[in-house]
Amino acid sequence: MKAESLPEIQSLPRVVTTPLPVWPAVDEAIIENVVKVLRSESLSQLGKDDQVNCRFERAWAAYCGVNHALSCNGGTAALAMAVGACAGPGDEVIVPTYTWNASALAVVHANAIPVFADIDPGTYTVLPESIERNITSRTRAVITVHLFGHPCDMDAVTQVAKRHGLVVIEDAAQAHGATYKGRRVGSLGDVGCFSHQGSKNLPAGEGGTLVTNDVELFRRCVTVGAHPARQKQELPPELAETHHVGEFCVNYRMQPLAGAILEAGLPRLDERNAVRRRNAMKLYDMLSDVPGIRPAAIAPDVEHVFHHIPFDYRKEEVDGAPRTLWMQIARAKGAPVTAYVGTPLHLRARVQRHEYYGRGCPWECPFALPRTEPGVGHCPNAEYRCAETELSVYGACFWTECDEALAQLAQAFREASELAPRYAAARRA
Ligand SMILES: Cc1ncc(COP(=O)(O)O)c(C=O)c1O
């Protein structure tokens, strides 16, 4: 068959010509609050007081529906405090393999061992059965990641955790304000961890928080990562010795200008998430007849906040055109599509080779169970997603009405699905 003469992919005409909305939105409320804090508050807030970081902690705890919140300098720090509060050398913490690497890195930072679980093929969140399959006598906790803004199946996770006495840590870095059965993420497990890095749905540039209803767990988190001044305020004197109050601790404090941005941003979070949800549903609707592209599943009892808008790529619907080719065409057309995870965490080289601190630590710690890292086939759903179907667009930027940009995005997808089989055939010829 004669090869069709097609232009270079890079020279295809762009169809996304309207800029996507800019996120984060630095509005007047944020600027005013930052200036107010600069003029009137301390630029390093160590203890529990009425300054902005603690004001935000109280507002954030109330929003999430919990009693305690602790601010820190990132989502990784929040997770490291949570893990450090319940696991240590030789202990195992179960983490989904399909997530941003920080979910597992926080375990390594606490000197514990990440053990990887598979995901649900529809929602891409951790599969409760896979958590259970990976439990050993050394498992102390499980990290559930509300990836892309879709809450995990928390009832099922909690049942498994209860049966085995595990602490449930929610990684809600991508899911501020999302709900499961009417309750906000962060309040569903034992402790919830958020990132406020600049791309997130509630951003501060950099920053993090953890939230919990468990006062003992909260105190342990405080002793892992808060300033001794804060430790002395949060822990009664009789716990000073057992909890090592005021001794060695990491500095995970949040910069107060981040607190000022968060304090001003929180009142708009729900309204902006509602717009994100509407925009994601519009995009899914516009793409419903486009071959090769399927929206991700949404569980019936959740409110998704679409930090990313995920899709499944189905190459069998586009004559077997490889996903990488489809993505090249969609990008040339102006659609910022990504394959977010790329390689499942359990197959990453540093995990496979047990290389982080050197000398096999923390995996080969003498307190740990002997362990050979499982390879391909350990998490088949995540491996298949990464190899064949993974596709998403960054969703937090759709915080405002943007019908024209959405229609152009859908058109770029449509044209990529029309062109990809032709390019694939031409390459085969
Ligand atoms: C799922 C997840 N967990 C943890 C983190 C870590 O947050 P940070 O970058 O604030 O340390 C991120 C950040 O991208 C994330 O997406």
The ligand as a Tripos MOL2 file, in Angstrom:
@<TRIPOS>MOLECULE
LIG
   16    16     1     0     0
SMALL
NO_CHARGES

@<TRIPOS>ATOM
      1 C1         -0.1710   12.7120   45.4100 C.3       1 LIG1
      2 C2          0.9040   13.6240   45.9400 C.ar      1 LIG1
      3 N1          1.4470   13.3630   47.1380 N.ar      1 LIG1
      4 C3          2.3970   14.1440   47.6860 C.ar      1 LIG1
      5 C4          2.8590   15.2590   47.0190 C.ar      1 LIG1
      6 C5          3.9790   16.0430   47.6190 C.3       1 LIG1
      7 O1          3.6530   17.3600   47.8710 O.3       1 LIG1
      8 P1          4.8080   18.4810   47.9190 P.3       1 LIG1
      9 O2          5.2900   18.6770   46.5230 O.co2     1 LIG1
     10 O3          4.0960   19.6850   48.4620 O.co2     1 LIG1
     11 O4          5.8680   17.9990   48.8290 O.co2     1 LIG1
     12 C6          2.3100   15.5800   45.7710 C.ar      1 LIG1
     13 C7          2.7840   16.7650   45.0400 C.2       1 LIG1
     14 O5          2.7320   16.8570   43.8480 O.2       1 LIG1
     15 C8          1.3110   14.7490   45.2130 C.ar      1 LIG1
     16 O6          0.7620   15.0040   44.0190 O.3       1 LIG1
@<TRIPOS>BOND
     1     1     2 1
     2     2     3 ar
     3     2    15 ar
     4     3     4 ar
     5     4     5 ar
     6     5     6 1
     7     5    12 ar
     8     6     7 1
     9     7     8 1
    10     8     9 2
    11     8    10 1
    12     8    11 1
    13    12    13 1
    14    12    15 ar
    15    13    14 2
    16    15    16 1
@<TRIPOS>SUBSTRUCTURE
     1 LIG1         1 GROUP 0 **** ****
